[in-house]
Amino acid sequence: MSIDRAADRLVIRMKSAILFAEGQAALTPAAGRVLAGLAPLLARAPSRLRVEGHTDDVAIHSAQFPSNWELSTARAISVTRYLEEHGIAHDRLSVAGYAEFRPLAPNDGAERRAANRRVEIVVLGG
């Protein structure tokens, strides 16, 4: 997990490997432990939150996820539901799925692809 701060937002970045099994959008037990630590802090903040899902550029073709659009969005929704169930008002939450189109690094190796598979919680307004 990492945290980046800009003038108008705070970005909490979590690698997908911590949160999900490969090619899945159901939260793992480890995800519950990570999010359980974040949810109370986020619930106290008055800011709106946008949960963003990202993938690498390896295409997924499954019955559940026909493309990376569905996978990235489903993962963001899973995190959003967890936050809502743990005290964050639903009217403060929004979801975005970016698939492979906002990479942090070039998708030219396993380590860089892993960095691109992530969920970000963006605290809007700093």
MMTF fields as JSON, N, C-alpha, C and O atoms, coordinates in Angstrom:
{
  "mmtfVersion": "1.0.0",
  "mmtfProducer": "UNKNOWN",
  "numBonds": 503,
  "numAtoms": 504,
  "numGroups": 126,
  "numChains": 1,
  "numModels": 1,
  "chainsPerModel": [1],
  "groupsPerChain": [126],
  "chainIdList": ["A"],
  "bondAtomList": [4, 2, 8, 6, 12, 10, 16, 14, 20, 18, 24, 22, 28, 26, 32, 30, 36, 34, 40, 38, 44, 42, 48, 46, 52, 50, 56, 54, 60, 58, 64, 62, 68, 66, 72, 70, 76, 74, 80, 78, 84, 82, 88, 86, 92, 90, 96, 94, 100, 98, 104, 102, 108, 106, 112, 110, 116, 114, 120, 118, 124, 122, 128, 126, 132, 130, 136, 134, 140, 138, 144, 142, 148, 146, 152, 150, 156, 154, 160, 158, 164, 162, 168, 166, 172, 170, 176, 174, 180, 178, 184, 182, 188, 186, 192, 190, 196, 194, 200, 198, 204, 202, 208, 206, 212, 210, 216, 214, 220, 218, 224, 222, 228, 226, 232, 230, 236, 234, 240, 238, 244, 242, 248, 246, 252, 250, 256, 254, 260, 258, 264, 262, 268, 266, 272, 270, 276, 274, 280, 278, 284, 282, 288, 286, 292, 290, 296, 294, 300, 298, 304, 302, 308, 306, 312, 310, 316, 314, 320, 318, 324, 322, 328, 326, 332, 330, 336, 334, 340, 338, 344, 342, 348, 346, 352, 350, 356, 354, 360, 358, 364, 362, 368, 366, 372, 370, 376, 374, 380, 378, 384, 382, 388, 386, 392, 390, 396, 394, 400, 398, 404, 402, 408, 406, 412, 410, 416, 414, 420, 418, 424, 422, 428, 426, 432, 430, 436, 434, 440, 438, 444, 442, 448, 446, 452, 450, 456, 454, 460, 458, 464, 462, 468, 466, 472, 470, 476, 474, 480, 478, 484, 482, 488, 486, 492, 490, 496, 494, 500, 498],
  "bondOrderList": [1, 1, 1, 1, 1, 1, 1, 1, 1, 1, 1, 1, 1, 1, 1, 1, 1, 1, 1, 1, 1, 1, 1, 1, 1, 1, 1, 1, 1, 1, 1, 1, 1, 1, 1, 1, 1, 1, 1, 1, 1, 1, 1, 1, 1, 1, 1, 1, 1, 1, 1, 1, 1, 1, 1, 1, 1, 1, 1, 1, 1, 1, 1, 1, 1, 1, 1, 1, 1, 1, 1, 1, 1, 1, 1, 1, 1, 1, 1, 1, 1, 1, 1, 1, 1, 1, 1, 1, 1, 1, 1, 1, 1, 1, 1, 1, 1, 1, 1, 1, 1, 1, 1, 1, 1, 1, 1, 1, 1, 1, 1, 1, 1, 1, 1, 1, 1, 1, 1, 1, 1, 1, 1, 1, 1],
  "groupList": [{"groupName": "MET", "atomNameList": ["N", "CA", "C", "O"], "elementList": ["N", "C", "C", "O"], "formalChargeList": [0, 0, 0, 0], "bondAtomList": [1, 0, 2, 1, 3, 2], "bondOrderList": [1, 1, 2], "singleLetterCode": "M", "chemCompType": "L-PEPTIDE LINKING"}, {"groupName": "SER", "atomNameList": ["N", "CA", "C", "O"], "elementList": ["N", "C", "C", "O"], "formalChargeList": [0, 0, 0, 0], "bondAtomList": [1, 0, 2, 1, 3, 2], "bondOrderList": [1, 1, 2], "singleLetterCode": "S", "chemCompType": "L-PEPTIDE LINKING"}, {"groupName": "ILE", "atomNameList": ["N", "CA", "C", "O"], "elementList": ["N", "C", "C", "O"], "formalChargeList": [0, 0, 0, 0], "bondAtomList": [1, 0, 2, 1, 3, 2], "bondOrderList": [1, 1, 2], "singleLetterCode": "I", "chemCompType": "L-PEPTIDE LINKING"}, {"groupName": "ASP", "atomNameList": ["N", "CA", "C", "O"], "elementList": ["N", "C", "C", "O"], "formalChargeList": [0, 0, 0, 0], "bondAtomList": [1, 0, 2, 1, 3, 2], "bondOrderList": [1, 1, 2], "singleLetterCode": "D", "chemCompType": "L-PEPTIDE LINKING"}, {"groupName": "ARG", "atomNameList": ["N", "CA", "C", "O"], "elementList": ["N", "C", "C", "O"], "formalChargeList": [0, 0, 0, 0], "bondAtomList": [1, 0, 2, 1, 3, 2], "bondOrderList": [1, 1, 2], "singleLetterCode": "R", "chemCompType": "L-PEPTIDE LINKING"}, {"groupName": "ALA", "atomNameList": ["N", "CA", "C", "O"], "elementList": ["N", "C", "C", "O"], "formalChargeList": [0, 0, 0, 0], "bondAtomList": [1, 0, 2, 1, 3, 2], "bondOrderList": [1, 1, 2], "singleLetterCode": "A", "chemCompType": "L-PEPTIDE LINKING"}, {"groupName": "LEU", "atomNameList": ["N", "CA", "C", "O"], "elementList": ["N", "C", "C", "O"], "formalChargeList": [0, 0, 0, 0], "bondAtomList": [1, 0, 2, 1, 3, 2], "bondOrderList": [1, 1, 2], "singleLetterCode": "L", "chemCompType": "L-PEPTIDE LINKING"}, {"groupName": "VAL", "atomNameList": ["N", "CA", "C", "O"], "elementList": ["N", "C", "C", "O"], "formalChargeList": [0, 0, 0, 0], "bondAtomList": [1, 0, 2, 1, 3, 2], "bondOrderList": [1, 1, 2], "singleLetterCode": "V", "chemCompType": "L-PEPTIDE LINKING"}, {"groupName": "LYS", "atomNameList": ["N", "CA", "C", "O"], "elementList": ["N", "C", "C", "O"], "formalChargeList": [0, 0, 0, 0], "bondAtomList": [1, 0, 2, 1, 3, 2], "bondOrderList": [1, 1, 2], "singleLetterCode": "K", "chemCompType": "L-PEPTIDE LINKING"}, {"groupName": "PHE", "atomNameList": ["N", "CA", "C", "O"], "elementList": ["N", "C", "C", "O"], "formalChargeList": [0, 0, 0, 0], "bondAtomList": [1, 0, 2, 1, 3, 2], "bondOrderList": [1, 1, 2], "singleLetterCode": "F", "chemCompType": "L-PEPTIDE LINKING"}, {"groupName": "GLU", "atomNameList": ["N", "CA", "C", "O"], "elementList": ["N", "C", "C", "O"], "formalChargeList": [0, 0, 0, 0], "bondAtomList": [1, 0, 2, 1, 3, 2], "bondOrderList": [1, 1, 2], "singleLetterCode": "E", "chemCompType": "L-PEPTIDE LINKING"}, {"groupName": "GLY", "atomNameList": ["N", "CA", "C", "O"], "elementList": ["N", "C", "C", "O"], "formalChargeList": [0, 0, 0, 0], "bondAtomList": [1, 0, 2, 1, 3, 2], "bondOrderList": [1, 1, 2], "singleLetterCode": "G", "chemCompType": "PEPTIDE LINKING"}, {"groupName": "GLN", "atomNameList": ["N", "CA", "C", "O"], "elementList": ["N", "C", "C", "O"], "formalChargeList": [0, 0, 0, 0], "bondAtomList": [1, 0, 2, 1, 3, 2], "bondOrderList": [1, 1, 2], "singleLetterCode": "Q", "chemCompType": "L-PEPTIDE LINKING"}, {"groupName": "THR", "atomNameList": ["N", "CA", "C", "O"], "elementList": ["N", "C", "C", "O"], "formalChargeList": [0, 0, 0, 0], "bondAtomList": [1, 0, 2, 1, 3, 2], "bondOrderList": [1, 1, 2], "singleLetterCode": "T", "chemCompType": "L-PEPTIDE LINKING"}, {"groupName": "PRO", "atomNameList": ["N", "CA", "C", "O"], "elementList": ["N", "C", "C", "O"], "formalChargeList": [0, 0, 0, 0], "bondAtomList": [1, 0, 2, 1, 3, 2], "bondOrderList": [1, 1, 2], "singleLetterCode": "P", "chemCompType": "L-PEPTIDE LINKING"}, {"groupName": "HIS", "atomNameList": ["N", "CA", "C", "O"], "elementList": ["N", "C", "C", "O"], "formalChargeList": [0, 0, 0, 0], "bondAtomList": [1, 0, 2, 1, 3, 2], "bondOrderList": [1, 1, 2], "singleLetterCode": "H", "chemCompType": "L-PEPTIDE LINKING"}, {"groupName": "ASN", "atomNameList": ["N", "CA", "C", "O"], "elementList": ["N", "C", "C", "O"], "formalChargeList": [0, 0, 0, 0], "bondAtomList": [1, 0, 2, 1, 3, 2], "bondOrderList": [1, 1, 2], "singleLetterCode": "N", "chemCompType": "L-PEPTIDE LINKING"}, {"groupName": "TRP", "atomNameList": ["N", "CA", "C", "O"], "elementList": ["N", "C", "C", "O"], "formalChargeList": [0, 0, 0, 0], "bondAtomList": [1, 0, 2, 1, 3, 2], "bondOrderList": [1, 1, 2], "singleLetterCode": "W", "chemCompType": "L-PEPTIDE LINKING"}, {"groupName": "TYR", "atomNameList": ["N", "CA", "C", "O"], "elementList": ["N", "C", "C", "O"], "formalChargeList": [0, 0, 0, 0], "bondAtomList": [1, 0, 2, 1, 3, 2], "bondOrderList": [1, 1, 2], "singleLetterCode": "Y", "chemCompType": "L-PEPTIDE LINKING"}],
  "groupTypeList": [0, 1, 2, 3, 4, 5, 5, 3, 4, 6, 7, 2, 4, 0, 8, 1, 5, 2, 6, 9, 5, 10, 11, 12, 5, 5, 6, 13, 14, 5, 5, 11, 4, 7, 6, 5, 11, 6, 5, 14, 6, 6, 5, 4, 5, 14, 1, 4, 6, 4, 7, 10, 11, 15, 13, 3, 3, 7, 5, 2, 15, 1, 5, 12, 9, 14, 1, 16, 17, 10, 6, 1, 13, 5, 4, 5, 2, 1, 7, 13, 4, 18, 6, 10, 10, 15, 11, 2, 5, 15, 3, 4, 6, 1, 7, 5, 11, 18, 5, 10, 9, 4, 14, 6, 5, 14, 16, 3, 11, 5, 10, 4, 4, 5, 5, 16, 4, 4, 7, 10, 2, 7, 7, 6, 11, 11],
  "groupIdList": [1, 2, 3, 4, 5, 6, 7, 8, 9, 10, 11, 12, 13, 14, 15, 16, 17, 18, 19, 20, 21, 22, 23, 24, 25, 26, 27, 28, 29, 30, 31, 32, 33, 34, 35, 36, 37, 38, 39, 40, 41, 42, 43, 44, 45, 46, 47, 48, 49, 50, 51, 52, 53, 54, 55, 56, 57, 58, 59, 60, 61, 62, 63, 64, 65, 66, 67, 68, 69, 70, 71, 72, 73, 74, 75, 76, 77, 78, 79, 80, 81, 82, 83, 84, 85, 86, 87, 88, 89, 90, 91, 92, 93, 94, 95, 96, 97, 98, 99, 100, 101, 102, 103, 104, 105, 106, 107, 108, 109, 110, 111, 112, 113, 114, 115, 116, 117, 118, 119, 120, 121, 122, 123, 124, 125, 126],
  "secStructList": [7, 3, 3, 3, 3, 3, 6, 6, 3, 3, 3, 3, 3, 3, 3, 2, 2, 2, 2, 5, 7, 6, 6, 7, 7, 1, 5, 7, 2, 2, 2, 2, 2, 2, 2, 2, 2, 2, 2, 2, 2, 2, 2, 2, 1, 7, 1, 7, 3, 3, 3, 3, 3, 3, 7, 7, 1, 1, 7, 7, 7, 7, 1, 1, 7, 1, 1, 2, 2, 2, 2, 2, 2, 2, 2, 2, 2, 2, 2, 2, 2, 2, 2, 2, 2, 6, 6, 7, 7, 4, 4, 4, 3, 3, 3, 3, 3, 7, 6, 6, 1, 1, 7, 1, 1, 7, 1, 1, 1, 2, 2, 2, 2, 2, 2, 2, 1, 3, 3, 3, 3, 3, 3, 3, 6, 7],
  "xCoordList": [0.85, 0.0, 0.895, 1.959, 0.437, 1.15, 0.131, -1.037, 0.601, -0.253, 0.458, 1.612, -0.247, 0.258, -0.653, -1.874, -0.03, -0.81, -0.58, 0.558, -1.661, -1.611, -2.396, -3.001, -2.391, -3.043, -4.529, -5.068, -5.194, -6.646, -7.119, -8.319, -6.196, -6.605, -5.514, -4.336, -5.953, -5.073, -5.397, -6.566, -4.381, -4.611, -4.009, -2.806, -4.871, -4.445, -4.408, -5.448, -3.225, -3.013, -2.722, -1.809, -3.526, -3.36, -3.187, -3.951, -2.187, -1.97, -3.099, -3.566, -3.52, -4.604, -4.275, -5.172, -3.002, -2.619, -2.962, -3.183, -3.013, -3.396, -4.896, -5.362, -5.647, -7.101, -7.874, -8.949, -7.324, -8.094, -7.224, -6.008, -7.872, -7.211, -7.118, -7.887, -6.195, -5.983, -7.267, -7.898, -7.637, -8.801, -10.135, -11.169, -10.131, -11.358, -11.636, -10.754, -12.886, -13.257, -13.777, -14.145, -13.814, -14.223, -13.034, -11.913, -13.289, -12.226, -11.701, -12.473, -10.394, -9.761, -9.809, -10.093, -9.538, -9.447, -8.388, -8.588, -7.284, -6.255, -6.805, -6.459, -7.654, -8.278, -9.125, -9.119, -9.849, -10.673, -9.843, -10.26, -8.674, -7.802, -7.273, -7.222, -6.883, -6.377, -7.482, -7.29, -8.631, -9.73, -10.318, -10.831, -10.25, -10.745, -9.939, -10.477, -8.672, -7.856, -8.133, -8.019, -8.495, -8.752, -10.153, -10.324, -11.151, -12.546, -12.848, -13.487, -12.42, -12.733, -12.103, -12.705, -10.908, -10.255, -10.994, -11.216, -11.366, -12.09, -13.493, -14.006, -14.112, -15.459, -15.462, -16.457, -14.37, -14.295, -14.024, -14.335, -13.451, -13.138, -14.419, -15.24, -14.603, -15.826, -15.797, -16.823, -14.676, -14.499, -15.242, -15.558, -15.509, -16.035, -14.883, -13.721, -15.24, -14.25, -14.597, -15.757, -13.588, -13.768, -12.869, -11.657, -13.468, -12.715, -12.491, -13.439, -11.21, -10.831, -10.171, -9.26, -10.633, -10.028, -9.157, -9.512, -8.013, -7.051, -6.552, -6.444, -6.249, -5.668, -4.377, -4.01, -3.702, -2.587, -3.154, -4.372, -2.291, -2.775, -2.982, -3.207, -2.911, -3.209, -4.726, -5.396, -5.253, -6.705, -7.267, -6.672, -8.417, -9.139, -10.371, -11.036, -10.658, -11.839, -12.469, -12.182, -13.325, -14.017, -15.512, -15.928, -16.307, -17.756, -18.153, -19.054, -17.484, -17.811, -17.249, -17.894, -16.064, -15.394, -14.953, -13.856, -15.788, -15.43, -14.264, -13.656, -13.947, -12.816, -12.28, -12.857, -11.172, -10.582, -11.47, -11.351, -12.353, -13.305, -14.159, -14.295, -14.734, -15.603, -14.829, -15.304, -13.629, -12.832, -12.448, -12.609, -11.946, -11.512, -12.682, -12.546, -13.814, -14.988, -15.533, -15.901, -15.586, -16.08, -15.198, -15.707, -13.904, -13.006, -13.237, -13.257, -13.407, -13.692, -15.025, -15.147, -16.002, -17.307, -17.177, -17.8, -16.388, -16.203, -15.627, -16.082, -14.636, -14.052, -15.06, -15.162, -15.803, -16.819, -17.886, -18.284, -18.345, -19.36, -18.819, -19.519, -17.576, -16.968, -16.976, -17.378, -16.54, -16.486, -17.873, -18.044, -18.858, -20.226, -20.736, -21.383, -20.445, -20.874, -20.151, -20.575, -19.06, -18.275, -18.252, -17.239, -19.382, -19.576, -19.419, -19.559, -19.134, -18.988, -20.292, -20.773, -20.849, -22.131, -22.05, -21.087, -23.078, -23.061, -23.036, -22.543, -23.559, -23.561, -22.191, -22.026, -21.226, -19.842, -19.002, -17.857, -19.541, -18.769, -19.109, -20.263, -18.098, -18.288, -17.266, -16.296, -17.493, -16.684, -16.231, -16.971, -15.006, -14.497, -13.679, -12.926, -13.831, -13.03, -12.254, -12.849, -10.936, -10.094, -9.424, -8.677, -9.677, -9.057, -7.546, -6.921, -6.958, -5.506, -5.081, -3.915, -6.0, -5.754, -5.139, -4.944, -4.834, -4.115, -2.997, -3.017, -2.031, -0.956, -0.022, 0.161, 0.559, 1.609, 2.958, 3.832, 3.123, 4.401, 4.114, 3.005, 5.085, 4.899, 4.616, 5.155, 3.788, 3.439, 4.448, 4.069, 5.734, 6.776, 7.502, 8.615, 6.894, 7.492, 6.531, 5.602, 6.753, 5.845, 5.721, 4.619, 6.842, 6.806, 6.035, 5.272, 6.242, 5.538, 4.051, 3.209, 3.734, 2.317, 1.64, 0.513, 2.326, 1.763, 1.501, 0.514, 2.361, 2.156, 0.917, 0.263, 0.595, -0.562, -1.879, -2.932, -1.831, -3.046, -3.263, -2.583, -4.225, -4.381, -5.783, -6.545, -6.101, -7.292, -6.806, -5.966, -7.353, -7.011, -8.248, -9.315, -8.095, -9.147, -8.685, -7.685, -9.425, -9.069, -9.941, -11.166, -9.282, -9.967, -9.997, -8.969, -11.15, -11.292, -11.317, -11.931, -10.663, -10.642, -9.461, -9.429, -8.494, -7.27, -7.345, -6.373],
  "yCoordList": [-1.167, 0.0, 1.23, 1.249, 2.257, 3.526, 4.657, 4.474, 5.821, 7.009, 8.135, 8.448, 8.741, 9.906, 11.079, 10.94, 12.237, 13.433, 14.469, 14.736, 15.044, 16.169, 17.299, 17.112, 18.447, 19.614, 19.385, 19.87, 18.656, 18.514, 17.099, 16.829, 16.186, 14.805, 14.015, 14.371, 12.939, 11.969, 10.632, 10.26, 9.912, 8.639, 7.511, 7.479, 6.594, 5.402, 4.275, 3.876, 3.762, 2.789, 1.423, 1.271, 0.422, -0.948, -1.9, -1.849, -2.764, -3.75, -4.776, -5.195, -5.164, -6.14, -7.468, -8.144, -7.856, -9.145, -9.219, -10.312, -8.089, -8.053, -8.24, -8.823, -7.745, -7.66, -8.808, -9.174, -9.386, -10.334, -11.496, -11.366, -12.63, -13.72, -13.324, -12.483, -13.916, -13.576, -13.765, -14.82, -12.734, -12.796, -12.761, -13.048, -12.411, -12.402, -11.016, -10.158, -10.806, -9.524, -9.667, -8.67, -10.887, -11.093, -10.776, -11.212, -10.017, -9.647, -10.872, -11.742, -10.928, -12.0, -11.655, -10.511, -12.622, -12.3, -11.227, -10.384, -11.244, -10.214, -8.835, -7.845, -8.766, -7.487, -6.963, -5.767, -7.855, -7.441, -6.829, -5.856, -7.391, -6.845, -5.459, -4.551, -5.309, -4.009, -2.96, -1.868, -3.298, -2.329, -2.044, -0.95, -3.013, -2.785, -1.695, -0.966, -1.578, -0.512, 0.84, 1.871, 0.843, 2.099, 2.653, 3.864, 1.783, 2.23, 3.219, 4.238, 2.969, 3.934, 5.312, 6.338, 5.33, 6.604, 7.35, 8.557, 6.628, 7.243, 7.683, 8.68, 6.946, 7.301, 8.635, 9.359, 8.965, 10.226, 11.434, 12.566, 11.193, 12.306, 12.763, 11.925, 14.061, 14.546, 14.466, 14.69, 14.161, 14.212, 13.096, 12.051, 13.355, 12.308, 11.382, 11.786, 10.124, 9.101, 8.488, 8.179, 8.316, 7.609, 6.379, 6.487, 5.224, 3.977, 3.603, 3.438, 3.472, 3.235, 1.87, 1.525, 1.099, -0.183, -0.081, 0.6, -0.762, -0.754, -2.173, -2.966, -2.491, -3.783, -3.562, -2.428, -4.653, -4.573, -4.748, -4.742, -4.901, -4.992, -6.419, -6.629, -7.392, -8.769, -8.922, -8.728, -9.269, -9.365, -10.534, -11.61, -10.299, -11.367, -11.683, -10.783, -12.958, -13.403, -14.541, -15.709, -14.212, -15.248, -14.969, -13.892, -15.934, -15.743, -14.58, -13.81, -14.457, -13.397, -12.045, -11.015, -12.043, -10.798, -10.895, -11.377, -10.447, -10.529, -9.631, -9.833, -8.634, -7.75, -7.145, -7.315, -6.443, -5.763, -4.635, -4.256, -4.096, -3.081, -3.661, -3.055, -4.842, -5.458, -5.832, -5.62, -6.393, -6.789, -5.576, -5.597, -4.527, -3.357, -2.702, -2.266, -2.637, -2.015, -2.897, -2.39, -4.2, -5.108, -5.061, -5.119, -4.959, -4.855, -3.546, -3.536, -2.461, -1.182, -1.251, -0.712, -1.9, -2.045, -2.888, -2.566, -3.952, -4.779, -3.971, -4.097, -3.146, -2.293, -1.265, -0.996, -0.689, 0.316, -0.287, 0.331, -1.467, -2.126, -2.37, -2.156, -2.817, -3.03, -1.723, -1.705, -0.653, 0.641, 1.075, 1.56, 0.902, 1.279, 0.428, 0.943, -0.85, -1.752, -1.468, -1.937, -0.702, -0.416, 1.073, 1.608, 1.727, 3.05, 4.246, 5.378, 4.048, 5.205, 5.393, 4.477, 6.579, 6.869, 6.678, 7.096, 6.04, 5.729, 6.978, 6.931, 8.085, 9.304, 9.987, 10.985, 9.467, 9.958, 9.138, 9.499, 8.039, 7.073, 7.12, 7.314, 6.941, 6.728, 5.701, 5.412, 5.154, 4.06, 4.395, 5.002, 3.995, 4.108, 2.865, 2.37, 2.369, 1.26, 1.72, 2.122, 1.665, 2.178, 1.091, 1.397, -0.173, -1.284, -1.065, -0.75, -1.229, -1.083, 0.302, 0.508, 1.248, 2.513, 3.627, 4.732, 3.371, 4.343, 3.639, 3.594, 3.097, 2.353, 3.276, 4.442, 2.727, 3.434, 3.247, 4.109, 2.109, 1.752, 1.049, 0.555, 0.995, 0.218, -1.249, -1.776, -1.886, -3.294, -4.215, -5.091, -4.015, -4.76, -5.769, -6.186, -6.156, -7.168, -7.515, -6.76, -8.655, -9.137, -8.15, -7.896, -7.599, -6.683, -5.399, -4.893, -4.89, -3.663, -3.929, -3.095, -5.083, -5.428, -5.523, -5.061, -6.118, -6.238, -4.878, -4.706, -3.906, -2.548, -1.902, -1.082, -2.264, -1.676, -2.283, -1.661, -3.502, -4.146, -3.632, -4.045, -2.722, -2.049, -1.492, -1.384, -1.141, -0.364, 0.876, 0.797, 2.007, 3.26, 3.854, 3.902, 4.307, 5.078, 6.525, 6.895, 7.334, 8.74, 9.566, 9.589, 10.241, 11.141, 12.501, 13.168, 12.894, 14.124, 15.345, 15.327, 16.37, 17.593, 17.669, 18.542, 16.781, 16.844, 16.118, 16.104],
  "zCoordList": [0.0, 0.0, 0.0, 0.619, -0.711, -0.692, -0.681, -1.025, -0.278, -0.226, -0.949, -0.659, -1.894, -2.618, -2.32, -2.238, -2.161, -1.863, -2.954, -3.342, -3.437, -4.361, -3.718, -2.663, -4.332, -3.739, -3.487, -2.493, -4.369, -4.257, -3.966, -4.022, -3.655, -3.39, -2.681, -2.697, -2.066, -1.435, -2.093, -2.192, -2.543, -3.224, -2.389, -2.133, -1.974, -1.245, -2.263, -2.788, -2.544, -3.61, -2.997, -2.186, -3.408, -2.907, -4.08, -5.044, -4.0, -5.058, -5.047, -3.988, -6.221, -6.341, -5.682, -5.178, -5.677, -5.093, -3.611, -3.088, -2.929, -1.515, -1.364, -0.385, -2.336, -2.203, -2.843, -2.369, -3.933, -4.746, -5.213, -5.354, -5.449, -6.154, -7.63, -8.098, -8.349, -9.756, -10.566, -10.513, -11.307, -12.177, -11.456, -12.06, -10.168, -9.366, -8.805, -8.774, -8.359, -7.764, -6.338, -5.715, -5.812, -4.414, -3.512, -3.773, -2.454, -1.52, -0.771, -0.365, -0.595, 0.167, 1.663, 2.017, 2.539, 3.969, 4.248, 5.124, 3.529, 3.715, 3.362, 4.007, 2.35, 1.975, 3.122, 3.413, 3.768, 4.9, 6.011, 6.639, 6.256, 7.305, 6.914, 7.743, 5.654, 5.189, 5.242, 5.777, 4.687, 4.625, 6.005, 6.243, 6.912, 8.276, 8.972, 9.805, 8.645, 9.205, 8.572, 9.234, 7.3, 6.592, 6.826, 6.963, 6.872, 6.913, 8.043, 7.782, 9.282, 10.345, 10.098, 10.415, 9.538, 9.235, 8.127, 8.219, 7.098, 5.989, 6.404, 5.897, 7.32, 7.772, 8.513, 8.477, 9.18, 9.938, 9.052, 9.423, 7.892, 6.987, 6.279, 5.906, 6.09, 5.448, 3.918, 3.275, 3.342, 1.892, 1.161, 1.73, -0.118, -0.99, -1.378, -1.407, -1.675, -2.013, -3.362, -3.634, -4.198, -5.463, -5.433, -5.25, -5.613, -5.63, -7.088, -7.855, -7.459, -8.84, -8.995, -8.242, -9.971, -10.284, -11.526, -12.488, -11.5, -12.607, -12.848, -11.912, -14.106, -14.453, -15.239, -15.547, -15.556, -16.501, -17.912, -18.092, -18.904, -20.281, -20.779, -21.972, -19.892, -20.278, -20.301, -19.286, -21.458, -21.617, -20.816, -20.753, -20.21, -19.535, -20.378, -20.89, -20.511, -21.265, -20.479, -20.741, -19.519, -18.751, -18.833, -19.26, -18.428, -18.442, -17.539, -17.871, -16.409, -15.453, -15.888, -15.693, -16.471, -16.868, -18.331, -18.613, -19.252, -20.665, -21.064, -22.116, -20.225, -20.53, -19.233, -18.159, -19.365, -18.207, -17.682, -16.517, -18.515, -18.034, -16.911, -15.848, -17.155, -16.142, -14.884, -13.769, -15.071, -13.904, -13.066, -11.846, -13.692, -12.92, -12.194, -11.05, -12.853, -12.225, -11.103, -10.043, -11.324, -10.284, -9.045, -7.926, -9.224, -8.072, -7.315, -6.084, -8.037, -7.374, -6.621, -5.521, -7.205, -6.542, -5.275, -4.264, -5.307, -4.107, -2.955, -1.818, -3.239, -2.194, -1.726, -0.529, -2.651, -2.3, -1.398, -0.41, -1.722, -0.874, 0.529, 1.518, 0.608, 1.924, 2.719, 3.882, 2.104, 2.809, 3.261, 4.38, 2.394, 2.757, 3.93, 4.843, 3.896, 4.977, 6.287, 7.343, 6.227, 7.423, 7.758, 8.208, 7.53, 8.096, 7.186, 7.65, 5.918, 5.037, 4.274, 3.608, 4.378, 3.748, 2.239, 1.596, 1.689, 0.26, -0.618, -1.745, -0.118, -0.934, -0.987, -1.688, -0.264, -0.338, -1.298, -1.571, -1.818, -2.596, -4.079, -4.461, -4.896, -6.33, -6.795, -6.094, -7.983, -8.506, -9.915, -10.689, -10.244, -11.613, -11.937, -11.099, -13.151, -13.641, -14.86, -15.86, -14.789, -15.863, -16.689, -17.619, -16.365, -17.084, -17.151, -16.139, -18.333, -18.484, -18.944, -19.281, -18.962, -19.645, -18.801, -19.306, -17.545, -16.713, -15.945, -14.715, -16.668, -15.995, -15.217, -15.566, -14.163, -13.422, -14.091, -13.999, -14.769, -15.39, -16.71, -16.916, -17.597, -18.827, -18.479, -17.505, -19.263, -19.038, -19.717, -20.494, -19.423, -20.124, -19.243, -19.564, -18.161, -17.293, -16.174, -15.89, -15.539, -14.493, -13.335, -12.847, -12.899, -11.757, -12.088, -11.266, -13.285, -13.687, -13.923, -13.593, -14.492, -14.654, -13.284, -13.109, -12.326, -10.975, -10.364, -9.649, -10.628, -10.101, -10.711, -10.066, -11.939, -12.605, -12.158, -12.302, -11.613, -11.085, -9.671, -8.732, -9.536, -8.244, -8.091, -9.052, -6.852, -6.533, -5.784, -4.887, -6.176, -5.516, -4.878, -5.488, -3.644, -2.99, -3.041, -2.426, -3.78, -3.961, -3.021, -3.14, -2.088, -1.161, -1.853, -1.973, -2.295, -3.074, -2.162, -1.096, -2.584, -1.792, -0.842, 0.025, -0.984, -0.181, 1.123, 1.879]
}
